[in-house]
Amino acid sequence: MDIKRRDVLKGAGTAAVAVAVGAPALLTPTVSYAQQVGAAKKWIDNEFQPSTLSKDQQMAEMEWFIKASAPIQGKQVSTASEILGIHEYESKTLTKAFAEITGIQVNHEMMDEGLIVDKISTEIQSGKPIYDFWMNDSDFIGTHPRYNDIIGGSLTDFMAGDGKEITNPNLDLNDFIGLSFATFTDGKLYQLPDQQFANLYWFRYDWFKRPELKTAFKNKFGYELGVPVNWSAYEDIADFFTNTVKEIDGQRVYGHMDYGKKDPSLGWRFTDAWLSMAGNGDKGLPNGKPVDEWGIRAEDGIPRGSSLSRGGDANGPAAVYALAKFVEWLKKYAPPEAAGMDFLEAGAVPGQGHIAQQIFWYSAFTAALSKPELPVMNSDGTPKWRMAPSPHGAYWKDGMKLGYQDVGCWTLLKYAKPERVKAGWLYAQFCVSKTVSLKKSIKFLHVIRESDIWADAMTELAPKVGGFVEFYRSPARKLWTPTGVNVPDYGKLAQVWWQNVSKAISGEATPQQAMDGLARDQDAIMARLEKSGVQGKLGPKLNEEKPAEYWYAKAEKDGNVAPQRKLANEKPQGVTQDYDELIKSWKAEVPHKKT
């Protein structure tokens, strides 16, 4: 189903994706064991290469799927995911392979991410199944446990209980690099990662190497043109290309790219860890403790508020600085049309060849910016651009997260009939199996397994993907994490971000007023959750309001960071690194096998 994200955001297409799962499951024609084995061999030979497994090992894994699915062969189940190339592959190719190998038919629909959030929230609130299972971001890790909505109580409990006989013995959970992102404060796993990508720094490596540009930059700013380590350097580079260089090879160029349309996708720019890059929140991985990058404070796992007056940091100096820089850079250094663009419209712009750098660029766009005909590609198939770790803002401290990683996860809610959820669990495991995962990683650059990252095929791909492989093999990747456990209801809280930050972009409000509004709205939602009691003992319990000085002093006394006092100087000296030296400094080594 081809529903464009921007169409859905404008209100179109919602009805087209409605599906009922309450009716009895349709049955597909059964296939014989010999047919299933033959199908598995065909898919392994013709599609599922390369793999970290030998073909014999792949066949053994597929034979397990054949046997495990035998009791429910002929079932037809439904799932939904957001629109990404990797999910289109699952929807069109892996469902076909899975049906031929197991005899289970999966109707895998795709829709806009915002609609996924709305629909899964509706199912949770109503208790009535819309799909049999879901592809849902790990950003909901604070939501699912608090609503107690996962089959078996948690995925950990399900795999040890009713799902034990249908849990792949070769699943190898320790091989997944994003497992901590789907783990709640109780130490249990609630979702299974299927794909992930990071927001990184993107730049024109070829321009940054030009001697005349390097000389001009150093003459103006006093330090080398290179990968910016901090926001001060990013801002200097943005100013340099937009206002000093202005034109390269006859084309008007800009030192920054982003988007600012008043639209739900604007919220992702901020919930996807923009504030953490600035230095909002506390130290801690995968998310700050006790205050996370949404500015929400949690104590003993209980959300206590996001306003500065409640010990949060959503409207503290670091958060206001983050929004102020976003607005300033968009207006001063980006192409004029950027302020009117949304997520998808802006995503491909760097590929047009007139953008020098982008501070917040999703690695999911790698394939789109690697097409041979683009002006950002060399004739030998290598890119003129590179990706690198994002620079950090003035409030950032060592030990904080530095960016966002989107982790799409298979999610088994408890509302559909158990046998249908179990069929979905088999499909979920099939999609992430070692038989399949490396091929998906190579094709779509969404890596989920350590073994795939270090595969020879990934090494061969590295020169063509501009630093992607080096990043995922480096220790730096651990600083990029999704939304965490402090957010008690992602669906409700995410909605108020774009509504507030858009006011600062339009000039309706100052950055301080906009973030005050965001903190107020987040606290209002958490107050309603508290009053309703719907999340039980894990739900929010807001702190009493106190003066900001109380919370500043408490953070200092407790040895925490957030909330931080306003800095006297929010633009320290710019610092850069040479990209080639940066890559060498990572000294990546194949990790020891986890046990």
Solvent accessible surface area in square Angstrom, and as a share of the most:
residue,aa,sasa,rsa
1,M,105,0.47
2,D,111,0.57
3,I,15,0.08
4,K,99,0.42
5,R,14,0.05
6,R,72,0.26
7,D,61,0.31
8,V,14,0.08
9,L,35,0.18
10,K,132,0.56
11,G,58,0.55
12,A,53,0.41
13,G,31,0.30
14,T,63,0.37
15,A,90,0.70
16,A,64,0.50
17,V,1,0.00
18,A,72,0.56
19,V,45,0.26
20,A,85,0.66
21,V,9,0.05
22,G,60,0.58
23,A,62,0.48
24,P,115,0.72
25,A,23,0.18
26,L,117,0.58
27,L,137,0.68
28,T,27,0.16
29,P,119,0.75
30,T,102,0.59
31,V,45,0.26
32,S,55,0.36
33,Y,115,0.44
34,A,76,0.59
35,Q,111,0.49
36,Q,5,0.02
37,V,39,0.22
38,G,40,0.39
39,A,12,0.10
40,A,0,0.00
41,K,118,0.50
42,K,89,0.38
43,W,23,0.08
44,I,2,0.01
45,D,57,0.29
46,N,117,0.60
47,E,37,0.17
48,F,0,0.00
49,Q,62,0.27
50,P,49,0.31
51,S,21,0.13
52,T,51,0.30
53,L,26,0.13
54,S,57,0.37
55,K,100,0.42
56,D,119,0.62
57,Q,99,0.44
58,Q,0,0.00
59,M,34,0.15
60,A,62,0.48
61,E,7,0.03
62,M,0,0.00
63,E,58,0.26
64,W,50,0.18
65,F,0,0.00
66,I,5,0.03
67,K,132,0.56
68,A,14,0.11
69,S,0,0.00
70,A,59,0.45
71,P,117,0.73
72,I,27,0.14
73,Q,41,0.18
74,G,1,0.01
75,K,43,0.18
76,Q,34,0.15
77,V,2,0.01
78,S,7,0.05
79,T,0,0.00
80,A,0,0.00
81,S,0,0.00
82,E,11,0.05
83,I,46,0.23
84,L,28,0.14
85,G,37,0.36
86,I,1,0.00
87,H,0,0.00
88,E,68,0.31
89,Y,16,0.06
90,E,0,0.00
91,S,22,0.14
92,K,132,0.56
93,T,31,0.18
94,L,0,0.00
95,T,8,0.05
96,K,115,0.49
97,A,0,0.00
98,F,0,0.00
99,A,22,0.17
100,E,50,0.23
101,I,0,0.00
102,T,0,0.00
103,G,3,0.03
104,I,0,0.00
105,Q,50,0.22
106,V,3,0.02
107,N,62,0.32
108,H,12,0.06
109,E,30,0.13
110,M,11,0.05
111,M,0,0.00
112,D,1,0.00
113,E,24,0.11
114,G,22,0.21
115,L,11,0.05
116,I,6,0.03
117,V,19,0.11
118,D,73,0.38
119,K,28,0.12
120,I,0,0.00
121,S,17,0.11
122,T,71,0.41
123,E,1,0.01
124,I,14,0.07
125,Q,109,0.49
126,S,59,0.38
127,G,32,0.30
128,K,146,0.62
129,P,42,0.27
130,I,31,0.16
131,Y,1,0.00
132,D,2,0.01
133,F,0,0.00
134,W,1,0.00
135,M,6,0.03
136,N,3,0.02
137,D,16,0.08
138,S,0,0.00
139,D,3,0.01
140,F,2,0.01
141,I,2,0.01
142,G,0,0.00
143,T,2,0.01
144,H,0,0.00
145,P,9,0.06
146,R,8,0.03
147,Y,33,0.13
148,N,88,0.45
149,D,0,0.00
150,I,2,0.01
151,I,20,0.10
152,G,52,0.50
153,G,29,0.28
154,S,1,0.00
155,L,3,0.01
156,T,53,0.31
157,D,53,0.28
158,F,2,0.01
159,M,25,0.11
160,A,76,0.59
161,G,42,0.40
162,D,114,0.59
163,G,0,0.00
164,K,127,0.54
165,E,142,0.64
166,I,20,0.10
167,T,28,0.16
168,N,4,0.02
169,P,112,0.71
170,N,52,0.27
171,L,5,0.03
172,D,38,0.20
173,L,48,0.24
174,N,67,0.34
175,D,10,0.05
176,F,5,0.02
177,I,26,0.13
178,G,0,0.00
179,L,39,0.20
180,S,62,0.40
181,F,20,0.08
182,A,0,0.00
183,T,39,0.23
184,F,10,0.04
185,T,81,0.47
186,D,75,0.39
187,G,58,0.56
188,K,71,0.30
189,L,10,0.05
190,Y,14,0.05
191,Q,0,0.00
192,L,0,0.00
193,P,0,0.00
194,D,1,0.01
195,Q,1,0.00
196,Q,1,0.01
197,F,14,0.06
198,A,0,0.00
199,N,0,0.00
200,L,0,0.00
201,Y,0,0.00
202,W,0,0.00
203,F,3,0.01
204,R,11,0.04
205,Y,44,0.17
206,D,44,0.23
207,W,7,0.02
208,F,8,0.03
209,K,78,0.33
210,R,70,0.25
211,P,100,0.63
212,E,100,0.45
213,L,17,0.08
214,K,58,0.25
215,T,79,0.46
216,A,40,0.31
217,F,0,0.00
218,K,94,0.40
219,N,123,0.63
220,K,99,0.42
221,F,47,0.20
222,G,58,0.56
223,Y,29,0.11
224,E,81,0.36
225,L,5,0.03
226,G,6,0.06
227,V,4,0.03
228,P,2,0.01
229,V,44,0.25
230,N,14,0.07
231,W,4,0.02
232,S,6,0.04
233,A,0,0.00
234,Y,0,0.00
235,E,15,0.07
236,D,14,0.07
237,I,0,0.00
238,A,0,0.00
239,D,31,0.16
240,F,1,0.00
241,F,0,0.00
242,T,6,0.03
243,N,71,0.37
244,T,64,0.37
245,V,25,0.15
246,K,105,0.45
247,E,105,0.47
248,I,12,0.06
249,D,119,0.62
250,G,65,0.62
251,Q,75,0.33
252,R,101,0.37
253,V,0,0.00
254,Y,30,0.12
255,G,0,0.00
256,H,1,0.01
257,M,0,0.00
258,D,1,0.00
259,Y,3,0.01
260,G,5,0.05
261,K,60,0.25
262,K,119,0.50
263,D,10,0.05
264,P,42,0.26
265,S,0,0.00
266,L,0,0.00
267,G,2,0.02
268,W,32,0.11
269,R,5,0.02
270,F,2,0.01
271,T,3,0.02
272,D,12,0.06
273,A,1,0.00
274,W,1,0.00
275,L,0,0.00
276,S,1,0.01
277,M,0,0.00
278,A,0,0.00
279,G,0,0.00
280,N,4,0.02
281,G,1,0.01
282,D,6,0.03
283,K,97,0.41
284,G,23,0.22
285,L,80,0.40
286,P,40,0.25
287,N,14,0.07
288,G,4,0.04
289,K,147,0.62
290,P,26,0.17
291,V,0,0.00
292,D,0,0.00
293,E,7,0.03
294,W,1,0.00
295,G,0,0.00
296,I,0,0.00
297,R,7,0.03
298,A,11,0.08
299,E,50,0.22
300,D,146,0.75
301,G,19,0.18
302,I,20,0.10
303,P,0,0.00
304,R,56,0.20
305,G,0,0.00
306,S,0,0.00
307,S,14,0.09
308,L,25,0.12
309,S,30,0.19
310,R,49,0.18
311,G,0,0.00
312,G,0,0.00
313,D,0,0.00
314,A,0,0.00
315,N,24,0.12
316,G,1,0.01
317,P,23,0.14
318,A,1,0.00
319,A,0,0.00
320,V,24,0.14
321,Y,8,0.03
322,A,0,0.00
323,L,0,0.00
324,A,38,0.29
325,K,28,0.12
326,F,2,0.01
327,V,18,0.10
328,E,50,0.23
329,W,1,0.00
330,L,6,0.03
331,K,125,0.53
332,K,114,0.48
333,Y,14,0.05
334,A,7,0.06
335,P,2,0.01
336,P,107,0.67
337,E,92,0.41
338,A,0,0.00
339,A,45,0.35
340,G,51,0.49
341,M,34,0.15
342,D,2,0.01
343,F,23,0.10
344,L,57,0.28
345,E,60,0.27
346,A,3,0.03
347,G,6,0.06
348,A,56,0.44
349,V,5,0.03
350,P,1,0.00
351,G,2,0.02
352,Q,101,0.45
353,G,4,0.04
354,H,19,0.08
355,I,0,0.00
356,A,0,0.00
357,Q,0,0.00
358,Q,8,0.04
359,I,0,0.00
360,F,0,0.00
361,W,3,0.01
362,Y,9,0.03
363,S,1,0.00
364,A,30,0.23
365,F,33,0.14
366,T,1,0.01
367,A,63,0.49
368,A,40,0.31
369,L,1,0.01
370,S,29,0.18
371,K,103,0.43
372,P,114,0.72
373,E,130,0.58
374,L,40,0.20
375,P,71,0.45
376,V,0,0.00
377,M,15,0.07
378,N,56,0.29
379,S,128,0.82
380,D,102,0.53
381,G,27,0.26
382,T,32,0.18
383,P,1,0.01
384,K,55,0.23
385,W,0,0.00
386,R,51,0.19
387,M,1,0.00
388,A,0,0.00
389,P,21,0.13
390,S,5,0.03
391,P,0,0.00
392,H,42,0.19
393,G,2,0.02
394,A,24,0.19
395,Y,0,0.00
396,W,31,0.11
397,K,78,0.33
398,D,112,0.58
399,G,39,0.37
400,M,3,0.01
401,K,5,0.02
402,L,13,0.07
403,G,0,0.00
404,Y,4,0.01
405,Q,3,0.02
406,D,8,0.04
407,V,1,0.00
408,G,1,0.01
409,C,0,0.00
410,W,1,0.00
411,T,0,0.00
412,L,3,0.02
413,L,2,0.01
414,K,90,0.38
415,Y,48,0.18
416,A,7,0.06
417,K,109,0.46
418,P,80,0.51
419,E,64,0.29
420,R,18,0.06
421,V,0,0.00
422,K,57,0.24
423,A,0,0.00
424,G,0,0.00
425,W,1,0.00
426,L,0,0.00
427,Y,0,0.00
428,A,0,0.00
429,Q,0,0.00
430,F,0,0.00
431,C,0,0.00
432,V,0,0.00
433,S,1,0.00
434,K,24,0.10
435,T,0,0.00
436,V,0,0.00
437,S,2,0.01
438,L,3,0.01
439,K,37,0.16
440,K,4,0.02
441,S,1,0.01
442,I,40,0.21
443,K,104,0.44
444,F,41,0.17
445,L,10,0.05
446,H,9,0.04
447,V,1,0.00
448,I,2,0.01
449,R,0,0.00
450,E,21,0.09
451,S,36,0.23
452,D,0,0.00
453,I,1,0.01
454,W,50,0.17
455,A,14,0.11
456,D,114,0.59
457,A,22,0.17
458,M,2,0.01
459,T,70,0.41
460,E,132,0.59
461,L,34,0.17
462,A,14,0.11
463,P,86,0.54
464,K,108,0.46
465,V,8,0.05
466,G,3,0.03
467,G,4,0.04
468,F,1,0.00
469,V,3,0.02
470,E,51,0.23
471,F,0,0.00
472,Y,1,0.01
473,R,42,0.15
474,S,4,0.03
475,P,83,0.52
476,A,16,0.13
477,R,25,0.09
478,K,129,0.54
479,L,45,0.22
480,W,1,0.00
481,T,1,0.00
482,P,2,0.01
483,T,4,0.02
484,G,3,0.02
485,V,31,0.18
486,N,12,0.06
487,V,0,0.00
488,P,0,0.00
489,D,4,0.02
490,Y,10,0.04
491,G,3,0.03
492,K,66,0.28
493,L,0,0.00
494,A,20,0.16
495,Q,93,0.41
496,V,16,0.09
497,W,1,0.00
498,W,53,0.19
499,Q,75,0.33
500,N,6,0.03
501,V,0,0.00
502,S,4,0.02
503,K,76,0.32
504,A,6,0.04
505,I,17,0.09
506,S,71,0.46
507,G,54,0.52
508,E,115,0.52
509,A,18,0.14
510,T,68,0.40
511,P,36,0.23
512,Q,78,0.35
513,Q,106,0.47
514,A,2,0.02
515,M,0,0.00
516,D,54,0.28
517,G,4,0.03
518,L,0,0.00
519,A,1,0.00
520,R,145,0.53
521,D,38,0.20
522,Q,0,0.00
523,D,9,0.05
524,A,42,0.32
525,I,10,0.05
526,M,0,0.00
527,A,40,0.31
528,R,152,0.55
529,L,10,0.05
530,E,74,0.33
531,K,185,0.79
532,S,74,0.48
533,G,46,0.44
534,V,85,0.49
535,Q,7,0.03
536,G,47,0.45
537,K,169,0.72
538,L,55,0.27
539,G,5,0.05
540,P,2,0.01
541,K,84,0.36
542,L,34,0.17
543,N,25,0.13
544,E,137,0.61
545,E,112,0.50
546,K,74,0.32
547,P,99,0.63
548,A,35,0.27
549,E,93,0.42
550,Y,98,0.37
551,W,10,0.03
552,Y,28,0.11
553,A,45,0.35
554,K,61,0.26
555,A,3,0.02
556,E,104,0.47
557,K,177,0.75
558,D,71,0.37
559,G,68,0.65
560,N,49,0.25
561,V,23,0.13
562,A,1,0.01
563,P,3,0.02
564,Q,17,0.08
565,R,100,0.36
566,K,140,0.59
567,L,58,0.29
568,A,119,0.92
569,N,91,0.47
570,E,47,0.21
571,K,86,0.36
572,P,56,0.35
573,Q,120,0.53
574,G,6,0.06
575,V,71,0.41
576,T,26,0.15
577,Q,77,0.34
578,D,59,0.30
579,Y,15,0.06
580,D,50,0.26
581,E,97,0.43
582,L,13,0.07
583,I,44,0.22
584,K,135,0.57
585,S,65,0.42
586,W,31,0.11
587,K,160,0.68
588,A,45,0.35
589,E,141,0.63
590,V,106,0.61
591,P,57,0.36
592,H,176,0.78
593,K,140,0.59
594,K,100,0.42
595,T,159,0.93
